[in-house]
Amino acid sequence: MSKVRINFSQKKIYKQLENKSRKAIVGLKGEIVRTTDPYVPLDKGQLKKSALPSVYSPNNLIIWNTPYARFVYHGMLMVDAETGSVRSKKNGEKKVTSTKLNYHSGDSKRKEKWFERSKVANQSKWTKFFERILKFYGQ
């Protein structure tokens, strides 16, 4: 009778899988940012560029990171809670008003809730992209 002995390191396998899935997630996050770009309000481009560093962050979040991103995303004017001014001190508390923002980019896609609208348009593409990239990194 022949014996076959297989010795493998579970930690090593998990680490390899983790590295491959991490690369796939970075790829997916980049694709989400790329395909969501046409929905992000555009003035000078700082808001849309602000998401790029989060593509490579270790978490699974994509963050549009500017001081004004939150109120532009929700489409409502926010003012300083103390002064009522649109400008506030660093780390100052903002409150939402009932005034809707007007978007002047000339493109009706570039307005509030850009990620939700991009998700409706692109989610099936994102799923297919992720499946392809997982296969690529799985080789």
Residue frames as a rotation matrix with the C-alpha (Angstrom) as fourth column:
MET 1
0.580 0.814 0.000 0.00
0.814 -0.580 0.000 0.00
0.000 0.000 -1.000 0.00
SER 2
-0.424 -0.702 0.572 1.32
0.697 -0.656 -0.290 3.45
0.579 0.276 0.767 -0.97
LYS 3
0.251 0.448 -0.858 1.01
0.857 -0.515 -0.018 6.47
-0.451 -0.731 -0.513 1.21
VAL 4
-0.105 -0.226 0.969 0.75
0.620 -0.777 -0.114 10.05
0.778 0.588 0.221 0.12
ARG 5
0.016 0.043 -0.999 1.56
0.926 -0.378 -0.001 12.68
-0.378 -0.925 -0.046 2.66
ILE 6
0.127 0.099 0.987 0.54
0.581 -0.814 0.007 16.27
0.804 0.573 -0.160 2.06
ASN 7
-0.129 -0.235 -0.963 1.95
0.927 -0.373 -0.033 18.95
-0.352 -0.897 0.266 4.26
PHE 8
-0.141 0.102 0.985 0.65
0.594 -0.787 0.166 22.48
0.792 0.608 0.050 3.87
SER 9
-0.850 -0.182 -0.495 0.57
0.505 -0.552 -0.664 25.62
-0.152 -0.814 0.561 5.89
GLN 10
0.141 0.986 0.088 -2.92
0.990 -0.142 -0.004 26.92
0.008 0.088 -0.996 6.46
LYS 11
0.336 -0.074 -0.939 -1.54
0.346 -0.918 0.196 30.34
-0.876 -0.391 -0.283 7.40
LYS 12
-0.710 -0.684 -0.167 0.43
0.053 -0.288 0.956 30.53
-0.702 0.670 0.240 4.15
ILE 13
-0.608 0.573 0.550 -2.64
0.779 0.293 0.555 29.64
0.156 0.766 -0.624 2.08
TYR 14
0.433 0.801 -0.413 -4.80
0.865 -0.498 -0.058 32.20
-0.252 -0.332 -0.909 3.90
LYS 15
0.000 -0.539 -0.842 -2.10
0.152 -0.832 0.533 34.83
-0.988 -0.128 0.082 3.41
GLN 16
-0.908 -0.326 0.263 -1.92
0.272 0.018 0.962 34.12
-0.318 0.945 0.072 -0.33
LEU 17
-0.200 0.923 0.330 -5.71
0.948 0.098 0.302 34.28
0.246 0.373 -0.895 -0.64
GLU 18
0.450 0.336 -0.827 -5.78
0.653 -0.755 0.048 37.48
-0.609 -0.563 -0.559 1.36
ASN 19
-0.460 -0.708 -0.535 -3.15
0.069 -0.630 0.774 39.10
-0.885 0.319 0.339 -0.88
LYS 20
-0.866 0.176 0.468 -5.02
0.496 0.182 0.849 38.08
0.064 0.967 -0.245 -4.04
SER 21
0.143 0.990 -0.002 -8.38
0.975 -0.141 0.173 39.28
0.171 -0.027 -0.985 -2.74
ARG 22
0.183 -0.160 -0.970 -6.78
0.474 -0.850 0.229 42.53
-0.862 -0.501 -0.080 -1.52
LYS 23
-0.848 -0.512 -0.140 -5.43
0.092 -0.400 0.912 43.22
-0.523 0.760 0.386 -5.03
ALA 24
-0.578 0.712 0.400 -8.86
0.735 0.241 0.634 42.41
0.355 0.660 -0.662 -6.47
ILE 25
0.345 0.723 -0.598 -10.56
0.901 -0.435 -0.006 44.78
-0.264 -0.537 -0.801 -4.01
VAL 26
-0.271 -0.517 -0.812 -8.13
0.171 -0.856 0.488 47.60
-0.947 -0.007 0.321 -4.87
GLY 27
-0.963 -0.072 0.258 -8.93
0.259 0.002 0.966 46.96
-0.071 0.997 0.016 -8.55
LEU 28
-0.156 0.984 0.081 -12.66
0.938 0.121 0.325 47.03
0.310 0.127 -0.942 -7.86
LYS 29
0.269 0.229 -0.935 -12.41
0.662 -0.750 0.006 50.24
-0.700 -0.621 -0.354 -5.83
GLY 30
-0.687 -0.585 -0.431 -10.49
0.050 -0.630 0.775 51.85
-0.725 0.511 0.462 -8.69
GLU 31
-0.816 0.448 0.365 -13.16
0.495 0.216 0.842 50.75
0.298 0.868 -0.398 -11.15
ILE 32
0.160 0.902 -0.401 -15.93
0.986 -0.165 0.024 52.10
-0.044 -0.399 -0.916 -8.91
VAL 33
-0.020 -0.238 -0.971 -14.18
0.310 -0.925 0.221 55.48
-0.951 -0.296 0.092 -8.64
ARG 34
-0.917 -0.398 -0.021 -13.59
0.084 -0.244 0.966 55.55
-0.389 0.884 0.257 -12.41
THR 35
-0.630 0.726 0.275 -17.20
0.610 0.244 0.753 54.71
0.480 0.643 -0.597 -13.33
THR 36
0.249 0.704 -0.665 -18.63
0.944 -0.330 0.005 57.00
-0.216 -0.629 -0.747 -10.64
ASP 37
-0.651 -0.657 -0.380 -16.57
0.561 -0.754 0.341 59.99
-0.511 0.009 0.860 -11.81
PRO 38
-0.783 0.344 0.518 -19.19
0.322 -0.487 0.812 61.17
0.532 0.802 0.271 -14.36
TYR 39
0.262 0.943 -0.207 -21.71
0.655 -0.017 0.755 61.51
0.708 -0.334 -0.622 -11.49
VAL 40
-0.050 -0.375 -0.926 -19.51
0.952 -0.297 0.069 63.55
-0.301 -0.878 0.372 -9.11
PRO 41
0.917 0.390 -0.085 -20.26
0.357 -0.897 -0.260 67.30
-0.178 0.208 -0.962 -9.13
LEU 42
0.031 -0.941 0.338 -17.47
0.999 0.024 -0.024 69.18
0.014 0.338 0.941 -10.85
ASP 43
0.944 0.071 -0.323 -16.16
0.088 -0.995 0.037 72.65
-0.319 -0.063 -0.946 -10.15
LYS 44
0.398 -0.882 -0.254 -12.36
-0.918 -0.382 -0.111 72.62
0.001 0.278 -0.961 -10.10
GLY 45
0.361 -0.188 -0.913 -12.06
-0.366 0.873 -0.324 68.84
0.858 0.451 0.246 -9.78
GLN 46
-0.556 -0.629 0.544 -10.90
-0.731 0.058 -0.680 68.63
0.396 -0.775 -0.492 -6.16
LEU 47
0.137 0.697 0.704 -13.94
-0.890 0.398 -0.221 66.62
-0.435 -0.596 0.675 -5.07
LYS 48
0.910 0.242 -0.337 -13.57
-0.386 0.791 -0.475 63.93
0.152 0.562 0.813 -7.72
LYS 49
0.115 -0.955 -0.274 -9.78
-0.333 0.223 -0.916 63.69
0.936 0.196 -0.292 -7.18
SER 50
-0.181 -0.209 0.961 -10.24
-0.961 -0.168 -0.217 63.35
0.207 -0.963 -0.171 -3.43
ALA 51
0.774 0.535 0.339 -11.47
-0.593 0.800 0.092 59.74
-0.222 -0.272 0.936 -3.76
LEU 52
0.553 -0.567 -0.610 -8.27
-0.406 0.456 -0.792 58.45
0.728 0.686 0.022 -5.38
PRO 53
-0.470 -0.804 0.364 -6.21
-0.752 0.149 -0.642 57.92
0.462 -0.576 -0.674 -2.17
SER 54
-0.024 0.523 0.852 -8.97
-0.859 0.425 -0.285 55.77
-0.511 -0.739 0.439 -0.65
VAL 55
0.677 0.206 -0.706 -8.64
-0.627 0.665 -0.407 53.28
0.386 0.718 0.579 -3.52
TYR 56
-0.010 -0.824 -0.567 -5.40
-0.100 0.565 -0.819 52.06
0.995 0.048 -0.088 -1.93
SER 57
-0.204 -0.021 0.979 -6.49
-0.948 -0.245 -0.203 52.32
0.244 -0.969 0.030 1.70
PRO 58
-0.945 -0.298 -0.134 -6.58
-0.261 0.935 -0.238 49.05
0.197 -0.190 -0.962 3.65
ASN 59
-0.500 0.831 0.243 -10.30
-0.079 0.236 -0.969 49.25
-0.863 -0.503 -0.053 4.38
ASN 60
-0.555 0.372 0.744 -13.13
0.808 0.454 0.375 48.63
-0.198 0.809 -0.553 1.94
LEU 61
0.380 0.708 -0.595 -14.30
0.543 -0.692 -0.476 52.24
-0.749 -0.142 -0.647 1.89
ILE 62
-0.335 -0.381 0.862 -14.21
0.856 -0.505 0.110 54.82
0.393 0.775 0.495 -0.86
ILE 63
0.229 0.347 -0.909 -14.18
0.774 -0.631 -0.046 58.31
-0.590 -0.694 -0.413 0.60
TRP 64
0.192 -0.120 0.974 -14.60
0.631 -0.745 -0.217 61.58
0.752 0.656 -0.067 -1.25
ASN 65
0.247 -0.264 -0.932 -12.57
0.957 -0.082 0.277 63.61
-0.149 -0.961 0.232 1.20
THR 66
-0.563 -0.332 0.757 -12.97
0.383 -0.916 -0.117 67.37
0.732 0.224 0.643 1.00
PRO 67
-0.966 0.188 -0.179 -14.34
0.090 -0.401 -0.912 69.77
-0.243 -0.897 0.370 3.63
TYR 68
-0.439 0.834 -0.335 -17.48
-0.816 -0.526 -0.240 70.23
-0.376 0.168 0.911 1.54
ALA 69
-0.883 0.023 -0.469 -18.00
-0.282 0.772 0.569 66.64
0.376 0.635 -0.675 0.29
ARG 70
-0.803 0.580 -0.139 -20.71
0.524 0.575 -0.629 65.77
-0.285 -0.578 -0.765 2.81
PHE 71
-0.166 0.827 -0.536 -23.07
-0.007 -0.545 -0.839 68.63
-0.986 -0.136 0.096 2.07
VAL 72
-0.425 -0.001 -0.905 -22.48
-0.885 -0.211 0.416 68.40
-0.191 0.978 0.089 -1.70
TYR 73
-0.978 0.028 -0.209 -23.26
-0.023 0.971 0.237 64.67
0.210 0.236 -0.949 -1.48
HIS 74
-0.559 0.806 -0.196 -26.54
0.690 0.320 -0.649 65.22
-0.460 -0.498 -0.735 0.35
GLY 75
-0.470 0.339 0.815 -27.49
0.719 -0.390 0.576 68.20
0.513 0.856 -0.060 -1.80
MET 76
0.711 0.698 -0.086 -28.48
0.599 -0.536 0.595 70.45
0.369 -0.474 -0.799 1.08
LEU 77
0.127 -0.641 0.757 -26.74
-0.182 -0.766 -0.617 73.61
0.975 -0.059 -0.213 2.23
MET 78
0.464 -0.082 -0.882 -24.97
0.834 0.375 0.404 73.19
0.298 -0.923 0.243 5.55
VAL 79
0.386 -0.298 0.873 -23.98
-0.189 -0.952 -0.241 76.11
0.903 -0.072 -0.424 7.77
ASP 80
-0.734 -0.671 -0.104 -21.93
0.052 0.097 -0.994 76.61
0.677 -0.735 -0.036 10.92
ALA 81
-0.025 0.777 -0.628 -24.13
0.815 0.380 0.437 75.71
0.579 -0.501 -0.643 13.89
GLU 82
-0.186 -0.114 -0.976 -22.96
0.847 -0.522 -0.100 78.75
-0.498 -0.845 0.194 15.88
THR 83
-0.677 -0.260 -0.688 -22.65
0.039 -0.947 0.320 81.49
-0.735 0.190 0.651 13.29
GLY 84
0.458 0.875 0.154 -25.01
0.172 0.083 -0.982 80.37
-0.872 0.476 -0.113 10.51
SER 85
0.185 -0.504 -0.843 -22.21
-0.852 -0.510 0.118 81.01
-0.490 0.697 -0.524 8.02
VAL 86
0.918 0.058 -0.392 -21.39
-0.304 0.739 -0.602 78.66
0.254 0.672 0.696 5.15
ARG 87
-0.030 -0.986 -0.164 -17.78
-0.189 0.167 -0.968 78.81
0.981 0.002 -0.192 6.35
SER 88
0.950 0.299 0.093 -16.91
-0.146 0.160 0.976 77.32
0.277 -0.941 0.195 9.69
LYS 89
0.237 -0.884 0.404 -13.93
-0.954 -0.133 0.267 76.86
-0.183 -0.449 -0.875 11.94
LYS 90
-0.426 -0.458 -0.780 -11.84
-0.548 0.817 -0.180 73.75
0.720 0.351 -0.599 11.53
ASN 91
-0.819 0.189 -0.542 -13.78
0.416 0.846 -0.335 70.89
0.395 -0.499 -0.771 13.14
GLY 92
-0.791 0.605 0.092 -16.71
-0.567 -0.668 -0.482 73.24
-0.230 -0.433 0.871 13.64
GLU 93
-0.566 0.673 0.476 -20.16
0.432 0.734 -0.524 71.70
-0.702 -0.091 -0.706 13.85
LYS 94
-0.931 0.305 -0.201 -22.35
-0.331 -0.471 0.818 72.06
0.155 0.828 0.539 10.77
LYS 95
-0.399 0.865 0.304 -26.10
0.089 0.367 -0.926 71.87
-0.912 -0.343 -0.224 10.58
VAL 96
-0.745 0.212 0.633 -28.28
0.667 0.254 0.700 71.08
-0.012 0.944 -0.330 7.58
THR 97
-0.660 0.582 -0.475 -30.61
-0.420 -0.810 -0.410 73.76
-0.623 -0.071 0.779 6.28
SER 98
0.180 0.797 0.576 -33.66
0.327 0.504 -0.800 73.32
-0.928 0.332 -0.170 4.08
THR 99
0.462 -0.088 -0.882 -31.90
-0.691 -0.659 -0.296 75.03
-0.556 0.747 -0.366 1.15
LYS 100
0.743 -0.182 0.645 -31.17
0.440 0.858 -0.264 72.70
-0.505 0.480 0.717 -1.75
LEU 101
-0.231 -0.904 -0.359 -27.89
-0.004 -0.368 0.930 73.09
-0.973 0.216 0.081 -3.61
ASN 102
0.878 0.361 -0.316 -27.81
-0.297 -0.108 -0.949 74.06
-0.376 0.926 0.012 -7.27
TYR 103
0.072 -0.851 0.520 -25.31
0.399 0.502 0.767 72.16
-0.914 0.152 0.376 -9.41
HIS 104
0.684 0.165 -0.711 -23.89
-0.398 -0.732 -0.553 74.13
-0.612 0.661 -0.435 -12.34
SER 105
-0.247 -0.898 0.363 -21.59
-0.094 0.395 0.914 71.66
-0.964 0.191 -0.182 -14.05
GLY 106
-0.240 0.215 -0.947 -23.64
-0.941 -0.290 0.173 71.60
-0.238 0.932 0.272 -17.24
ASP 107
-0.650 0.029 -0.759 -24.15
-0.283 0.918 0.278 67.85
0.705 0.396 -0.589 -16.93
SER 108
0.220 0.870 0.442 -27.34
-0.795 -0.102 0.597 66.66
0.565 -0.483 0.669 -15.29
LYS 109
0.530 -0.090 -0.843 -25.61
0.296 0.952 0.085 63.50
0.795 -0.294 0.531 -14.01
ARG 110
-0.515 -0.844 -0.148 -23.21
0.498 -0.154 -0.853 65.53
0.698 -0.513 0.500 -11.82
LYS 111
0.027 0.561 0.828 -25.25
-0.580 -0.665 0.469 66.17
0.814 -0.493 0.308 -8.68
GLU 112
-0.111 -0.056 0.992 -26.08
-0.990 0.095 -0.105 64.86
-0.089 -0.994 -0.066 -5.19
LYS 113
0.427 0.268 0.864 -26.02
-0.466 0.884 -0.044 61.19
-0.775 -0.384 0.502 -4.16
TRP 114
0.191 -0.405 -0.894 -23.53
-0.980 -0.027 -0.197 60.42
0.055 0.914 -0.402 -6.92
PHE 115
-0.820 -0.546 0.173 -22.58
-0.557 0.831 -0.015 57.01
-0.136 -0.108 -0.985 -5.59
GLU 116
-0.283 0.792 0.541 -26.17
-0.035 0.555 -0.831 55.75
-0.959 -0.254 -0.129 -5.33
ARG 117
0.633 0.550 -0.544 -26.91
-0.516 -0.224 -0.827 56.85
-0.576 0.805 0.142 -8.88
SER 118
-0.150 -0.770 -0.620 -23.68
-0.974 0.221 -0.039 55.33
0.168 0.598 -0.784 -10.18
LYS 119
-0.762 -0.112 0.638 -24.49
-0.374 0.880 -0.292 52.10
-0.529 -0.461 -0.712 -8.34
VAL 120
0.288 0.935 0.205 -27.87
-0.177 0.262 -0.949 51.84
-0.941 0.237 0.242 -10.09
ALA 121
0.714 -0.015 -0.700 -26.17
-0.688 -0.201 -0.698 52.32
-0.130 0.979 -0.154 -13.46
ASN 122
0.104 -0.880 -0.464 -23.02
-0.830 0.181 -0.528 50.25
0.548 0.440 -0.711 -12.86
GLN 123
0.155 -0.104 0.982 -23.54
-0.874 0.449 0.186 47.58
-0.461 -0.887 -0.021 -10.19
SER 124
0.894 0.179 0.412 -23.83
-0.008 0.923 -0.384 44.68
-0.449 0.340 0.826 -12.62
LYS 125
0.702 -0.712 -0.010 -20.68
-0.138 -0.123 -0.983 45.91
0.698 0.692 -0.184 -14.43
TRP 126
0.078 -0.672 0.736 -18.86
-0.961 -0.246 -0.123 46.11
0.264 -0.698 -0.666 -11.07
THR 127
0.516 0.184 0.836 -19.88
-0.530 0.836 0.143 42.54
-0.673 -0.517 0.529 -10.24
LYS 128
0.975 -0.155 0.159 -18.62
0.221 0.608 -0.763 41.24
0.021 0.779 0.627 -13.60
PHE 129
0.458 -0.850 0.261 -15.42
-0.476 -0.482 -0.735 43.26
0.751 0.212 -0.626 -13.26
PHE 130
0.127 -0.389 0.912 -14.77
-0.978 0.106 0.182 41.82
-0.167 -0.915 -0.367 -9.79
GLU 131
0.782 0.191 0.593 -15.39
-0.145 0.982 -0.125 38.27
-0.606 0.012 0.796 -11.00
ARG 132
0.875 -0.482 0.056 -12.91
0.143 0.146 -0.979 38.79
0.463 0.864 0.197 -13.87
ILE 133
0.234 -0.837 0.495 -10.26
-0.699 -0.499 -0.512 40.34
0.676 -0.226 -0.701 -11.66
LEU 134
0.389 -0.056 0.920 -10.63
-0.780 0.511 0.361 37.57
-0.490 -0.858 0.155 -9.05
LYS 135
0.946 -0.041 0.320 -10.03
0.192 0.868 -0.457 35.00
-0.259 0.494 0.830 -11.78
PHE 136
0.645 -0.742 0.183 -6.98
-0.131 -0.344 -0.930 36.96
0.753 0.576 -0.319 -12.96
TYR 137
-0.001 -0.670 0.742 -5.44
-0.924 -0.283 -0.256 37.11
0.382 -0.686 -0.619 -9.48
GLY 138
0.607 0.311 0.732 -6.49
-0.627 0.752 0.201 33.53
-0.488 -0.581 0.651 -8.78
GLN 139
0.836 -0.308 -0.454 -4.11
-0.238 0.541 -0.807 32.18
0.494 0.783 0.379 -11.41
